Amino acid sequence: MDANTRNLVRVRAGRCCEYCRLPEHGDPYATFHIEHIIARQHGGDDDPTNLAWSCSRCNHRKGTNLSSRDPDTGRIVELFHPRQQAWHDHFAIRGAQVVGLSPSGRATVRLLNMNDGRRARLRRELIDQGEYPVD
């Protein structure tokens, strides 16, 4: 990925993971990645409309997945798409938890394991320090 595209995606995301909203500076050991929302193997390309800024944890958990099971209904649904959907329509922060508000939000939270113990503790610390985007 060329430097201009990488910078565009990074700045567009406000330097936060477009899935869990972890800010880049929130975990000095987390590397952020350009994530293909639709993986190349599924016909995705390097156009910025198919790219998201993602922490390494969310990127690795998402992998090439396009869908997952909604834990409330058991139905297979498409994952959250940061270029086509608004984060606040699909997720909310409650305490230190990311809560899925829609089928795709719930499936994305579950697949990406956004509320695992370590991640929730880090999120709580960042919220308490005013360093996590909760609006």
C-alpha positions in Angstrom: 0.0 0.0 0.0 1.5 3.3 -1.0 2.1 6.0 1.7 -0.6 8.4 0.4 -3.3 5.8 0.5 -2.2 4.6 4.0 -2.3 8.2 5.3 -5.7 8.9 3.7 -7.2 5.8 5.4 -5.5 6.6 8.7 -6.6 10.3 8.8 -10.1 9.5 7.6 -10.5 7.1 10.5 -9.4 9.7 13.0 -6.4 7.5 13.9 -8.8 5.0 15.6 -9.7 1.5 14.7 -12.9 1.7 12.6 -14.3 -1.4 14.3 -13.5 -1.2 18.0 -12.5 2.5 18.0 -9.3 1.9 19.9 -7.1 5.0 19.3 -3.7 4.4 17.9 -2.0 5.8 21.0 -4.2 3.6 23.3 -2.0 0.6 23.2 1.7 1.1 22.3 2.0 -2.6 21.4 -0.9 -2.6 18.9 0.1 -2.1 15.3 -2.6 -0.7 13.1 -3.3 -2.1 9.6 -5.0 -1.2 6.4 -7.8 -3.7 6.4 -9.6 -4.8 3.2 -13.3 -4.7 4.1 -14.0 -7.1 1.3 -10.9 -9.3 1.1 -9.1 -9.6 -2.2 -10.1 -13.3 -2.4 -13.7 -12.2 -2.4 -13.1 -9.7 -5.2 -12.2 -6.7 -3.0 -9.5 -4.3 -4.2 -7.2 -1.6 -3.0 -9.6 1.3 -3.7 -9.9 3.5 -0.6 -13.7 2.8 -0.5 -12.7 -0.8 0.4 -10.1 0.1 3.0 -10.5 0.6 6.7 -8.0 1.5 9.5 -8.0 -1.4 11.9 -6.1 -2.4 15.1 -4.2 -5.6 14.6 -6.6 -7.5 16.9 -9.7 -6.6 14.9 -7.9 -7.1 11.6 -6.8 -10.6 12.6 -10.1 -11.6 14.1 -12.0 -10.4 11.0 -9.7 -12.0 8.6 -11.4 -12.5 5.2 -14.9 -12.9 6.8 -17.8 -11.0 5.3 -20.5 -12.3 7.6 -21.1 -14.0 10.9 -23.9 -15.2 13.1 -26.0 -12.7 15.0 -25.8 -14.1 18.6 -29.4 -12.9 19.3 -31.2 -14.5 16.3 -28.7 -17.1 15.1 -29.0 -15.8 11.6 -26.0 -15.2 9.3 -25.6 -11.5 8.7 -23.1 -9.2 6.9 -20.4 -7.7 9.2 -20.3 -4.0 9.8 -19.0 -2.1 6.8 -17.2 1.1 7.8 -17.4 2.8 4.4 -21.2 2.1 4.0 -22.5 2.2 7.5 -22.3 4.7 10.4 -20.6 3.3 13.6 -23.2 4.8 15.9 -26.1 3.1 14.0 -24.6 -0.3 14.9 -22.6 0.1 18.1 -22.7 1.9 21.4 -20.3 2.1 24.3 -21.9 1.0 27.6 -19.5 1.2 30.5 -16.4 -0.3 28.9 -18.3 -2.6 26.6 -19.0 -2.2 22.9 -22.6 -3.2 22.4 -24.0 -4.2 19.1 -27.3 -2.4 18.3 -28.1 -4.2 15.1 -27.7 -7.7 13.8 -24.5 -6.7 11.9 -23.2 -4.8 15.0 -23.9 -7.8 17.3 -22.3 -10.2 14.8 -19.2 -7.9 14.5 -18.8 -7.5 18.2 -19.0 -11.3 18.7 -16.7 -12.2 15.8 -14.0 -9.6 16.6 -14.3 -10.4 20.4 -14.4 -6.7 21.1 -15.2 -7.2 24.8 -12.6 -9.7 25.8 -11.2 -9.0 29.3 -7.9 -7.3 28.3 -9.5 -5.2 25.7 -12.4 -4.1 28.0 -9.9 -3.2 30.7 -7.8 -1.1 28.3 -11.0 0.6 27.0 -12.0 1.4 30.6 -8.6 3.0 31.3 -8.8 5.0 28.1 -12.4 6.2 28.9 -11.4 7.2 32.4 -8.4 9.2 31.0 -10.7 10.8 28.4 -8.7 9.1 25.6 -11.4 6.9 24.1 -14.0 8.3 21.7 -17.3 7.5 23.5 -19.5 10.1 21.8 
